[in-house]
Amino acid sequence: MIDEPLRLTVIIGSTRVGRFGPTAAEWFAERARRRSDVDVSVVDLAECWLPDVLNHDDQPPRPVRELAPWLGDADAFVMVTPEYNHSYPAALKNAIDWYFDEWRAKPIGYVSYGGVAGGLRAVEALRLVFNELHATSVRTTVSFTNYPEVFDHDGQPIEPKRYEQAADEMIDELIWWGDALRRQRARVPYPGTQE
């Protein structure tokens, strides 16, 4: 049992009109909120207005500064991502690249969706990026193959058991890693972290 609830931030990685990301994110967040050891928040990149281009000014733009505390306070993350051309959306990469310390020494989980591959190629690409940022990707993912056929009109999976099992396993892994890394960050700063 952990001392205090894990602060889990779910990030909706697609900003396209008509996207499925909010449905998948809300389903996962609702599942996680059933637990007393997790405090869940959802960040929708479509509402963050992050600039598309990194600047070289001394101070980041206001939207970047406003999102930073939300990410910095999180103990763990879940990226909700579609698969676009065998990878993840540009808006998600842009959001990842604006930050560095906010991701370090924190666990990352993935909820993906797509066609036959269920977004798993996007997840594999994200694992490489987050490894470079010193984050820890958990093993278990939730993947919705051919997602338009999987969800009903109320935003719930038609056959929920297999997705619920994967979500619960992923949450367990996020809690284990999140608590361990939170304790270690409090004890000893992660190498290279600015104090």
Secondary structure, 3 states (H helix, E strand, C coil): CCCCCEEEEEEECCCCCCCCHHHHHHHHHHHHHCCCCEEEEEEEHHHCCCCCCCCCCCCCCHHHHHHHHHHHHCCEEEEEEECECCECCHHHHHHHHCCCCCCCCCEEEEEEEECCCCCHHHHHHHHHHHHHCCCEECCCCEEEECHHHCECCCCCECCCHHHHHHHHHHHHHHHHHHHHHHHHHHHCCCCCCCC
